[in-house]
Amino acid sequence: MSSPFRVLLLVDCFYPVTKSAPKMIHDLATEFVAMGYEATILAPSEFISSPLAFDSLGGVEVVRVKYPRLKGALRVLRGLGELFLSPLLWRKTRKLLSARRYDLIVFYSPTIFLGPLIKRLKALWRCPSYLVLRDIWPQFLVDTGVLSRGPLLKVFERFEQVQNDSADVIGVQTAGDLQHFEGESKVEVLQNWITVKEQRPDKRFRAKYGFEDKVIFLYGGNFGIAQDLENLLRLAEALRDHNEAVFVFLGSGTEEGKLKDYAARNDLRNVLFLPAVDQEAFESIVAASDVGMISLHHKFSIQNVPGKLLSYLNASKPVLCSVNAGNDLFGLVAKAQAGFCILNSDDKTLVEAAIKLLKSKDLRALCGSSGRSYLERHLTVQAAARQILSHFGRVTATSSVDSVSTT
């Protein structure tokens, strides 16, 4: 009897961290298991007390490695933590992984610092790897002004190269990201994915905050430089006289203090900040809201399709996006007929779009229904799993996996 096909999935954070990466990786691993394979998720964690912790979620083995906090840590501490991620993960899991064998490695970026570990594991097991590349680092840091050109950038670019070289296939988010790789044959579009299911709204959410008769514009996710959330606070400020509109910011991040200061200075009584919650609670709050918001920094030269978009579409919510020029989100939202995608810096048009959604329940329902339908056709975890595995002789990729063109 032949041994089962085994997949190791690596990611730089996992539950209870409330980011899109843990959910996407767990959904993917669960789908591998549903297809008859074995799957293990390996991730660093600040939430455990022992060197290693083992768990099982939906038939997926989860191995957590004790590690200092990365997400939400000070930039210097996070940078150092990520810089040493590969050697320390290897040192702490060497005995465990040397006693096992995997047939495929799937790893998620960001972070860009797993490349050295992937090379070690590929040599150990003589197996291929697939890189799920969601953000183009370190170009993101340059675009947002966090990092200028110099020696540190060259160090980061070297790690990026090691990461990309360690992958047999690289899956980027959108067709626009392909330009970063100048036609490399091993790079393809692998769109974000989600396990499609019905979402039950948190019935207590509206009553708790007195929102029974309000239209809730929800932003859920990271409060970082990349998101440029002052952009959405300006929108809330412009709609302050529309008493039926409220803006909920659910999450945490490095810019949280600045955002709260901005709201306080401008007396934005139509804005509510709530702390990050677990994935189940997040989904129930999305289902209880009316419009899902996305914001991306206007200086981006790279593509970015936030994972929260799929949560909004899955809950049949219209989307209101304000993003950088040339972002493939323009094409995706238009193709899905899921709402509005506006150029970040065009505050006037953003306000106009928000008012349209605010004033028309029928428009919200139509956009929500269209977005959900598009999700079911193109953005499922089943399509993503089959596409990844098709490169390694396990399945044939389905025709439902398509890319979003900006043309």
C-alpha positions as CSV (number, residue, x, y, z in Angstrom):
1,M,0.0,0.0,0.0
2,S,1.5,3.4,-1.1
3,S,1.9,6.1,1.5
4,P,-0.4,9.1,1.3
5,F,0.6,12.3,-0.5
6,R,1.7,14.8,2.2
7,V,1.7,18.6,2.0
8,L,3.6,20.9,4.4
9,L,2.2,24.5,4.5
10,L,4.3,27.2,6.1
11,V,3.1,30.7,7.1
12,D,4.5,33.3,9.4
13,C,1.4,33.5,11.6
14,F,-1.6,31.3,12.5
15,Y,-4.7,31.4,14.6
16,P,-5.4,33.1,17.0
17,V,-3.8,35.9,14.9
18,T,-6.6,37.6,13.0
19,K,-5.0,38.1,9.6
20,S,-6.1,36.8,6.2
21,A,-3.1,34.5,5.9
22,P,-4.0,32.0,8.6
23,K,-7.6,31.7,7.2
24,M,-6.4,31.2,3.6
25,I,-3.7,28.6,4.6
26,H,-6.1,26.7,6.8
27,D,-8.8,26.7,4.2
28,L,-6.3,25.4,1.6
29,A,-5.0,22.7,4.0
30,T,-8.5,21.6,4.8
31,E,-9.3,21.3,1.1
32,F,-6.2,19.1,0.6
33,V,-7.4,16.8,3.4
34,A,-10.9,16.7,1.7
35,M,-9.2,15.6,-1.5
36,G,-7.6,12.7,0.3
37,Y,-4.2,14.0,1.1
38,E,-2.5,14.7,4.5
39,A,-1.7,18.3,5.4
40,T,0.4,19.9,8.2
41,I,0.6,23.6,8.9
42,L,3.8,24.9,10.4
43,A,3.9,28.4,11.9
44,P,5.7,30.5,14.6
45,S,3.6,31.6,17.5
46,E,3.9,33.8,20.5
47,F,0.8,32.3,22.1
48,I,2.4,29.0,23.3
49,S,4.5,28.2,26.4
50,S,6.3,25.1,25.2
51,P,8.9,25.0,22.4
52,L,6.4,23.1,20.1
53,A,2.7,22.7,20.3
54,F,0.6,20.3,18.3
55,D,-3.1,20.7,17.4
56,S,-5.6,19.5,14.9
57,L,-8.1,21.7,13.1
58,G,-10.5,20.2,10.6
59,G,-8.3,17.2,10.1
60,V,-5.3,19.4,9.6
61,E,-2.3,18.9,11.8
62,V,-1.0,22.3,13.2
63,V,2.5,22.6,14.5
64,R,3.3,25.9,16.3
65,V,6.8,26.9,17.2
66,K,7.4,29.2,20.1
67,Y,8.6,32.5,18.7
68,P,8.6,36.2,19.7
69,R,5.7,38.3,18.4
70,L,6.0,39.3,14.8
71,K,2.6,40.8,13.8
72,G,2.0,44.2,15.4
73,A,5.5,44.3,17.0
74,L,7.7,47.4,16.7
75,R,9.3,47.6,13.2
76,V,12.8,47.0,14.4
77,L,11.8,44.0,16.5
78,R,9.6,42.6,13.8
79,G,12.4,43.0,11.3
80,L,14.9,41.2,13.5
81,G,12.4,38.5,14.2
82,E,11.7,37.8,10.5
83,L,15.4,38.0,9.6
84,F,16.2,35.1,11.9
85,L,12.9,33.2,11.1
86,S,14.4,30.5,8.9
87,P,17.4,29.5,11.0
88,L,15.4,29.5,14.3
89,L,12.5,27.6,12.9
90,W,14.9,25.0,11.5
91,R,16.8,24.7,14.8
92,K,13.5,24.2,16.7
93,T,11.9,21.7,14.3
94,R,15.0,19.9,12.9
95,K,14.4,16.6,14.7
96,L,10.7,16.6,14.0
97,L,11.0,17.4,10.3
98,S,14.0,15.1,9.7
99,A,12.0,12.2,10.9
100,R,9.2,13.0,8.4
101,R,8.8,13.2,4.7
102,Y,6.6,15.5,2.7
103,D,5.8,15.4,-1.0
104,L,5.1,19.1,-1.5
105,I,5.8,22.4,0.4
106,V,3.4,25.3,0.1
107,F,4.6,28.5,1.6
108,Y,3.0,31.9,2.0
109,S,4.6,35.4,1.5
110,P,4.9,37.8,3.2
111,T,7.2,37.1,5.0
112,I,10.1,37.0,2.5
113,F,12.4,35.3,5.0
114,L,11.3,31.6,4.7
115,G,13.5,31.0,1.6
116,P,16.5,29.5,3.4
117,L,14.3,27.1,5.3
118,I,12.5,26.0,2.2
119,K,15.8,25.2,0.5
120,R,16.8,23.1,3.5
121,L,13.5,21.2,3.4
122,K,13.6,20.6,-0.3
123,A,17.0,19.1,0.0
124,L,15.9,17.0,2.9
125,W,12.8,15.5,1.2
126,R,13.7,16.1,-2.5
127,C,10.3,17.6,-3.1
128,P,9.0,20.6,-5.0
129,S,7.6,23.8,-3.5
130,Y,4.8,26.3,-4.4
131,L,5.1,29.9,-3.3
132,V,1.8,31.7,-2.6
133,L,2.9,35.3,-3.1
134,R,0.4,37.8,-1.9
135,D,2.5,41.1,-1.6
136,I,5.6,42.1,-3.5
137,W,8.2,42.8,-0.9
138,P,10.3,44.9,-0.4
139,Q,8.9,47.1,-3.2
140,F,5.9,47.7,-0.9
141,L,8.2,49.3,1.7
142,V,9.7,51.6,-1.0
143,D,6.3,52.6,-2.3
144,T,5.0,53.6,1.1
145,G,8.2,55.5,2.1
146,V,9.1,53.1,5.0
147,L,12.4,52.2,3.3
148,S,14.7,54.2,0.9
149,R,17.1,52.7,-1.5
150,G,20.4,51.7,0.2
151,P,22.1,48.8,1.9
152,L,19.1,47.6,3.8
153,L,17.0,47.4,0.7
154,K,19.7,45.3,-1.0
155,V,19.6,42.9,2.0
156,F,15.8,42.6,1.7
157,E,16.0,42.2,-2.1
158,R,18.5,39.4,-1.6
159,F,16.1,37.5,0.7
160,E,13.3,38.1,-1.9
161,Q,15.5,36.5,-4.5
162,V,16.3,33.5,-2.3
163,Q,12.6,33.1,-1.6
164,N,11.7,33.2,-5.3
165,D,14.5,30.9,-6.3
166,S,13.4,28.3,-3.7
167,A,10.0,28.0,-5.4
168,D,9.3,25.7,-8.3
169,V,6.1,27.6,-9.0
170,I,5.1,31.1,-7.8
171,G,1.4,32.1,-7.6
172,V,0.8,35.9,-7.6
173,Q,-2.5,37.5,-6.9
174,T,-3.3,39.2,-10.2
175,A,-2.2,39.6,-13.8
176,G,-0.6,43.0,-12.9
177,D,1.8,41.2,-10.5
178,L,3.3,39.3,-13.4
179,Q,5.1,42.4,-14.6
180,H,7.3,42.2,-11.6
181,F,8.8,39.0,-12.9
182,E,9.5,40.0,-16.5
183,G,7.9,36.9,-18.0
184,E,9.4,34.2,-15.8
185,S,7.7,30.9,-16.9
186,K,7.3,29.6,-13.4
187,V,5.1,32.5,-12.3
188,E,1.3,32.3,-12.7
189,V,-1.8,34.0,-11.4
190,L,-3.3,32.3,-8.4
191,Q,-6.2,34.4,-7.1
192,N,-7.2,34.6,-3.5
193,W,-9.6,32.0,-2.3
194,I,-12.1,31.2,0.4
195,T,-14.3,28.3,1.6
196,V,-17.7,29.5,0.4
197,K,-20.4,29.1,3.0
198,E,-23.4,30.9,4.4
199,Q,-22.6,33.5,7.1
200,R,-24.9,34.1,10.1
201,P,-24.9,37.7,11.3
202,D,-24.2,38.6,14.9
203,K,-27.7,39.6,15.9
204,R,-26.4,41.3,19.1
205,F,-23.9,43.5,17.2
206,R,-26.3,46.2,16.0
207,A,-28.2,46.4,19.3
208,K,-25.0,46.6,21.4
209,Y,-23.9,49.8,19.7
210,G,-27.3,51.3,18.9
211,F,-26.9,50.6,15.1
212,E,-30.4,49.0,14.5
213,D,-31.4,51.7,12.0
214,K,-27.9,52.5,10.7
215,V,-26.1,51.6,7.5
216,I,-22.8,50.1,8.7
217,F,-19.7,50.7,6.6
218,L,-17.2,48.1,7.8
219,Y,-13.4,48.0,7.5
220,G,-12.0,44.8,9.0
221,G,-8.3,44.0,9.0
222,N,-4.8,45.5,9.6
223,F,-4.3,49.1,10.6
224,G,-1.0,49.6,8.8
225,I,0.7,52.0,6.5
226,A,-0.3,50.0,3.5
227,Q,-4.0,50.5,4.2
228,D,-3.9,54.3,4.4
229,L,-6.9,54.3,6.6
230,E,-7.0,58.1,7.0
231,N,-8.4,57.9,3.5
232,L,-11.5,56.2,5.0
233,L,-11.6,58.5,8.0
234,R,-11.9,61.4,5.5
235,L,-14.8,59.6,4.0
236,A,-16.5,59.3,7.4
237,E,-15.8,63.0,8.0
238,A,-17.5,63.9,4.7
239,L,-20.6,61.9,5.7
240,R,-20.8,63.1,9.2
241,D,-24.1,64.9,8.5
242,H,-25.7,61.7,7.1
243,N,-26.9,60.4,10.5
244,E,-27.9,57.0,9.1
245,A,-24.2,56.1,8.3
246,V,-21.7,54.7,10.7
247,F,-18.1,53.6,10.1
248,V,-16.7,50.6,12.0
249,F,-13.0,49.9,12.0
250,L,-12.4,46.4,13.3
251,G,-8.8,45.3,13.8
252,S,-5.4,46.5,15.0
253,G,-2.0,47.6,13.7
254,T,0.9,50.0,13.9
255,E,-1.2,53.0,12.8
256,E,-4.0,52.5,15.3
257,G,-3.0,55.3,17.6
258,K,-2.7,57.8,14.8
259,L,-6.1,56.8,13.4
260,K,-7.8,57.2,16.8
261,D,-6.1,60.6,17.3
262,Y,-7.4,61.7,13.9
263,A,-10.9,60.7,14.7
264,A,-10.8,62.4,18.1
265,R,-9.3,65.6,16.7
266,N,-12.1,65.8,14.1
267,D,-14.9,64.7,16.5
268,L,-15.9,61.9,14.3
269,R,-18.9,60.6,16.3
270,N,-19.9,58.4,13.4
271,V,-16.7,56.3,13.7
272,L,-16.3,53.3,16.0
273,F,-13.0,51.4,16.6
274,L,-13.2,47.8,17.7
275,P,-10.4,45.4,18.6
276,A,-9.5,42.4,16.4
277,V,-11.6,39.3,16.9
278,D,-11.3,35.7,15.9
279,Q,-12.3,34.6,12.4
280,E,-15.7,33.3,13.4
281,A,-16.6,36.5,15.2
282,F,-15.2,38.6,12.3
283,E,-17.4,36.8,9.7
284,S,-20.5,37.2,11.9
285,I,-19.8,41.0,12.1
286,V,-19.3,41.2,8.4
287,A,-22.6,39.5,7.9
288,A,-24.3,42.0,10.3
289,S,-22.9,45.0,8.4
290,D,-24.0,46.6,5.1
291,V,-20.9,47.6,3.1
292,G,-17.4,46.3,3.2
293,M,-14.6,48.8,2.8
294,I,-11.0,48.4,1.4
295,S,-8.3,51.0,1.3
296,L,-4.8,50.8,-0.2
297,H,-2.0,53.4,-0.2
298,H,-2.1,55.6,-3.2
299,K,1.7,55.3,-3.7
300,F,1.6,51.6,-4.3
301,S,3.2,50.5,-7.6
302,I,2.4,46.9,-6.9
303,Q,-0.8,44.9,-6.9
304,N,-2.7,44.0,-3.7
305,V,-6.1,42.2,-3.4
306,P,-6.8,42.1,0.3
307,G,-8.1,38.8,1.7
308,K,-11.0,40.7,3.4
309,L,-12.5,41.2,0.0
310,L,-13.5,37.6,-0.2
311,S,-15.1,37.8,3.3
312,Y,-17.2,40.6,2.1
313,L,-18.2,38.8,-1.1
314,N,-18.9,35.6,0.8
315,A,-21.3,37.5,3.0
316,S,-23.0,39.0,0.0
317,K,-21.9,42.5,1.0
318,P,-21.3,45.3,-1.6
319,V,-17.7,46.6,-1.6
320,L,-16.4,50.2,-1.5
321,C,-12.7,50.2,-2.5
322,S,-10.3,53.1,-2.6
323,V,-7.0,51.9,-4.1
324,N,-3.8,52.8,-6.0
325,A,-3.8,53.6,-9.7
326,G,-3.6,50.5,-11.9
327,N,-4.6,48.1,-9.2
328,D,-6.3,45.0,-10.6
329,L,-9.1,45.5,-8.0
330,F,-10.6,47.9,-10.5
331,G,-11.1,45.1,-13.0
332,L,-12.2,42.5,-10.4
333,V,-14.8,44.7,-8.8
334,A,-16.1,45.7,-12.2
335,K,-16.2,42.2,-13.5
336,A,-18.0,41.0,-10.4
337,Q,-20.3,44.0,-10.4
338,A,-19.8,44.0,-6.6
339,G,-19.7,47.7,-5.9
340,F,-17.4,50.6,-6.5
341,C,-13.6,50.9,-6.9
342,I,-12.3,54.4,-6.7
343,L,-8.8,55.9,-7.2
344,N,-7.3,56.7,-3.8
345,S,-7.0,60.6,-3.7
346,D,-10.3,61.1,-5.6
347,D,-12.2,61.8,-2.4
348,K,-15.1,63.4,-4.2
349,T,-15.9,60.3,-6.3
350,L,-15.4,58.1,-3.2
351,V,-18.0,60.2,-1.3
352,E,-20.4,60.0,-4.2
353,A,-20.1,56.2,-4.4
354,A,-20.6,55.9,-0.6
355,I,-23.7,58.0,-0.7
356,K,-25.2,55.8,-3.5
357,L,-24.7,52.7,-1.4
358,L,-26.0,54.5,1.7
359,K,-29.2,55.7,0.1
360,S,-30.1,52.5,-1.9
361,K,-30.9,49.3,-0.1
362,D,-31.7,47.7,-3.5
363,L,-28.3,48.7,-4.9
364,R,-26.5,47.2,-1.9
365,A,-28.5,44.0,-2.4
366,L,-27.8,43.8,-6.1
367,C,-24.0,44.4,-5.7
368,G,-23.9,41.9,-2.8
369,S,-25.6,39.2,-4.8
370,S,-23.5,39.8,-7.9
371,G,-20.3,39.6,-5.8
372,R,-21.3,36.4,-4.1
373,S,-22.1,34.8,-7.5
374,Y,-18.7,35.8,-8.9
375,L,-17.0,34.4,-5.8
376,E,-18.7,31.1,-6.2
377,R,-17.6,30.9,-9.9
378,H,-14.0,32.0,-9.6
379,L,-12.6,32.4,-6.1
380,T,-13.1,29.1,-4.3
381,V,-10.6,27.1,-2.3
382,Q,-11.4,24.1,-4.5
383,A,-10.1,26.0,-7.6
384,A,-7.0,27.1,-5.8
385,A,-6.1,23.7,-4.5
386,R,-6.6,22.0,-7.9
387,Q,-4.5,24.7,-9.6
388,I,-1.6,24.3,-7.1
389,L,-1.7,20.5,-7.2
390,S,-2.0,20.3,-11.0
391,H,1.7,21.3,-11.3
392,F,2.8,18.2,-9.4
393,G,0.8,15.6,-11.2
394,R,-2.0,15.3,-8.7
395,V,-5.0,16.8,-10.6
396,T,-5.8,18.7,-13.8
397,A,-6.4,22.4,-13.3
398,T,-10.0,23.4,-13.9
399,S,-11.0,26.0,-16.5
400,S,-12.7,28.0,-13.7
401,V,-9.4,29.4,-12.5
402,D,-9.0,32.7,-14.5
403,S,-7.0,35.8,-14.1
404,V,-8.3,39.4,-13.9
405,S,-7.0,41.6,-16.6
406,T,-6.5,45.3,-16.3
407,T,-7.0,45.8,-20.0
